[in-house]
Amino acid sequence: MSFEILIGLEVLDDPQYDDYRAAMKPILSSYGGRFGYDFKVSEVLICEKNPDINRVFTITFNDKQRMESFFSDPKYLQVKEKYFVNSVGSVTTISSYQKAD
């Protein structure tokens, strides 16, 4: 079993968001996290919260505790502040779930 989250973003600045991804991946890996799927979206047909989503992806961890530890890690939070905050307009957690491997 693993724990996965499905996220939708409104990316405003692709190059800066790419810098964020590059800087956070080693931290993500240190928590056993990985991206499963990653899509650039050109049109949202139905959306409960944010119709401006243009990026959808999954992140998988061994368990929910590792995910929570990753997102609260001080090194991750520095990377988030430096790159993510100005490159992303909104974040929508579409779903989170236990996943059978």
C-alpha positions in Angstrom: 0.0 0.0 0.0 1.1 3.6 -0.6 -0.5 7.0 -0.2 -1.2 9.2 -3.2 -2.5 12.7 -3.8 -4.0 14.1 -7.0 -3.3 17.8 -7.4 -4.4 20.5 -9.8 -2.5 23.7 -10.2 -2.9 27.0 -11.9 0.8 27.5 -13.0 1.4 31.2 -13.9 5.1 31.0 -14.7 6.3 27.8 -16.3 10.1 28.4 -16.1 10.0 29.3 -12.4 7.7 26.4 -11.7 10.2 24.1 -13.5 12.9 25.6 -11.2 10.7 24.7 -8.2 10.3 21.1 -9.5 14.1 20.7 -10.0 14.9 22.1 -6.6 12.3 20.0 -4.7 12.8 16.6 -6.3 15.9 15.6 -4.2 13.9 16.5 -1.1 10.9 14.6 -2.4 13.1 11.6 -3.1 14.6 11.6 0.4 11.0 11.0 1.7 10.4 8.2 -0.7 8.1 10.4 -2.8 7.7 10.4 -6.5 5.6 11.8 -9.3 3.3 9.1 -10.9 1.6 11.1 -13.5 2.0 14.7 -14.7 -0.1 16.5 -17.3 -0.3 20.0 -18.8 -4.0 20.7 -19.2 -5.4 22.9 -22.0 -9.1 22.9 -21.1 -11.0 22.1 -17.9 -14.5 20.8 -18.7 -15.9 20.3 -15.2 -14.4 21.6 -12.0 -15.8 21.9 -8.5 -13.4 24.5 -7.2 -10.9 26.1 -9.7 -11.6 26.3 -13.4 -8.1 27.8 -14.0 -6.2 24.5 -13.5 -3.6 23.9 -16.2 -1.4 21.3 -14.5 -2.5 18.0 -12.9 -0.3 15.4 -11.3 0.0 12.7 -8.7 2.6 12.4 -6.0 3.0 9.0 -4.3 4.6 8.3 -0.9 5.0 5.1 1.1 2.5 6.4 3.7 0.6 9.5 4.7 3.1 10.3 7.5 6.0 10.6 5.0 3.9 12.9 2.9 3.1 15.1 5.8 6.8 15.1 6.9 7.8 16.1 3.4 5.4 19.0 3.1 6.6 20.4 6.5 10.3 19.9 6.0 12.1 23.2 6.4 14.3 22.7 3.3 11.1 22.0 1.2 9.4 25.1 2.7 12.4 27.2 1.6 12.2 25.9 -1.9 8.5 26.5 -1.9 8.9 30.1 -0.8 11.6 30.8 -3.3 10.0 29.3 -6.5 6.4 28.0 -5.9 4.7 31.0 -4.3 5.3 33.3 -7.3 4.9 30.7 -10.0 1.5 29.2 -9.0 -1.8 31.0 -8.7 -3.8 28.3 -7.0 -3.6 24.7 -5.7 -6.5 22.3 -5.7 -6.2 19.0 -3.9 -8.5 16.9 -6.0 -8.1 13.7 -4.0 -5.9 11.8 -1.6 -6.2 8.1 -1.1 -4.5 4.8 -0.1 -3.3 3.0 -3.2 -2.9 -0.7 -3.7 0.5 -1.3 -5.3 
